[in-house]
Amino acid sequence: MKYNKSVLIYNRDSVELSLIGALLEAEDCTVYSTSFGLEAIRILQKNDIDIILSSQELEGMDGQEFKQLAEKIKPGVSIYLLPVTTNEKVSQLEPISNVTVNLKEFVQFIQNHIRTENRLVNESVRFKDFFFAFTDRLLQVFEVNDRYFFNNDHLVANLSKKIAYKMGLEEKLVEAIYISSLLRDIGKIGIKNQILERGKLGQAELTTIKSHPLITVQILKQVKFPWNVDSIIIHHHEHYDGNGYPHGVKARQIPLGSRIISIVDSYVAMTTDRPYRKTMSREEAIQEINKKAGSQFDPEVVEAFLAVIRKEKTQAIERKCILVLEGEETVSALIKLNIKSDEIEVLSANTTPEAIQHLAKENIYAIIADSEILSNEKNYFYNVVRQSRLTGSIPFIIILPNRESSRQLKDPLVDFIVRPLDIDELTNKIENLSKVELVEQKTSQPGRESKGVTGLKQPG
């Protein structure tokens, strides 16, 4: 994002132009100056010049000839010509509109213009940051109770942005790619979860799935974005060899933003659990993307992706699982929205049997439980957890209905929190839990590990 103006001063031997240059440099402008025509043209060609200040009388050409040449090289550049006469007591500037202004007034005008534009740019940046953050948060809220898709849009958007910057794309395109990444899948809103969470799909179900990019664009039709997001969203499932959807376009016919999102979307999907398969390792996913460079993915974008992903954490941290036992999934939703999802996974259970199933399948790092559920069952679930040698050291955080509630459990690994919940207090308690080494149970098959606890009895 460009905050300050770049100014080319041609023929700085002029006292007036030297004064203006010094004043503009004091305003943090980038000032280029030269007394040679060829040098002025070279500077104009190689730099993003906003304003040209030039003498009228130039060696080898007059000011109007230079103005016409500069406008061809850099359309839209602002050009001001300074007439030089020996009889003038007060030098004046002649803009391209042929309206003359006093030198001092012109310098003041340039200074005020720069300050105003910088203020507007800063306000624009703040608004964009707010818009992106709000959109990201809103999508997280909608997906917070979906174990398999929560936070995926956030991950895809951030990684896509890093790749776009790595490829040296202009800021406006980077922004378009970022917002397209966040919004690309809202067309799935009408598709049943049973279809989305199934591995093998029939032809009719595949047709439904493949319609979601077009549905997304239709949903967003009434939103007047300052970026061209439609084409990026529509084509983010196209393949480089033309075997993608919805239109089967290929290679450079696919928008660059779509080609970036396609790789990142696939990588995040491969490294995230699904109901029909377990997650791939980071290295396995990278190998799969490498294998499909030139067929599914743009090889050039794959190179940028690999350069970015190597700078990420070299080894993925195994996420700690927190089990939340509550009547409604409000606490688990609050935790998901306020902790780092790449470090902690939140599993929710509404009943004791469901919670025991999670214990049997997963290595649980900590348990957050509603005291009313525990009390109604005479602490059955708590006792089940404590009686197993594999889960006996799991810390509990018990949610109490009020401060006057009884704290019956006298256990150094039990902490309490009172409703209404202070989310900062709760997340601090989670982050401050002492590290517990969970013992992994080995099955009878050598070399194979099983998570969780088997043989836990459910209340009968």
Number of C-alpha atoms within 10 A of each C-alpha: 8 9 15 16 21 20 25 25 24 25 22 21 13 16 11 18 21 15 14 22 23 12 16 20 15 11 16 13 18 16 18 19 21 17 17 14 16 10 13 20 18 11 16 20 13 8 13 15 20 17 18 22 23 27 24 23 16 17 11 9 11 12 18 14 12 21 20 12 13 20 13 10 14 16 10 12 18 17 21 22 23 21 16 15 12 6 7 9 7 10 18 20 26 22 16 13 8 10 8 16 14 13 19 15 12 17 18 14 11 17 16 13 13 19 14 12 14 16 13 13 16 13 12 12 13 11 12 13 11 12 13 15 12 12 15 18 15 12 18 21 16 11 17 21 18 12 16 16 17 19 22 18 24 20 17 23 23 17 22 28 23 17 25 26 15 14 15 10 15 11 13 13 17 21 21 20 27 26 23 26 31 22 21 28 18 17 19 18 12 10 14 11 11 8 15 17 15 12 11 10 13 9 9 8 13 13 12 15 17 15 16 22 26 18 19 20 22 13 12 15 11 8 9 8 12 9 14 15 23 19 17 25 27 24 28 27 25 25 25 24 16 16 15 17 16 17 13 16 18 21 19 10 12 23 18 21 27 24 28 27 29 24 26 22 20 17 20 19 18 21 17 18 15 17 11 9 12 11 14 17 14 17 13 14 18 19 11 14 23 16 12 16 18 16 16 23 24 23 18 13 22 22 15 17 24 15 13 17 16 11 8 11 8 10 10 12 10 10 14 17 18 22 24 27 27 23 15 14 16 13 20 22 20 16 22 21 16 12 17 11 16 13 12 19 21 21 21 26 20 16 14 19 16 14 20 22 17 20 20 17 13 18 23 24 24 24 23 24 25 20 21 16 18 18 13 9 13 11 14 16 22 18 12 16 20 15 12 14 10 18 20 15 18 20 23 24 21 22 23 20 16 11 11 8 11 10 13 7 13 8 9 8 15 15 17 17 19 16 10 10 14 10 14 12 12 21 15 11 15 21 12 9 15 13 11 12 9 16 14 14 15 12 11 8 8 7 7 9 12 15 18 20 23 15 8 15 11 14 11 4
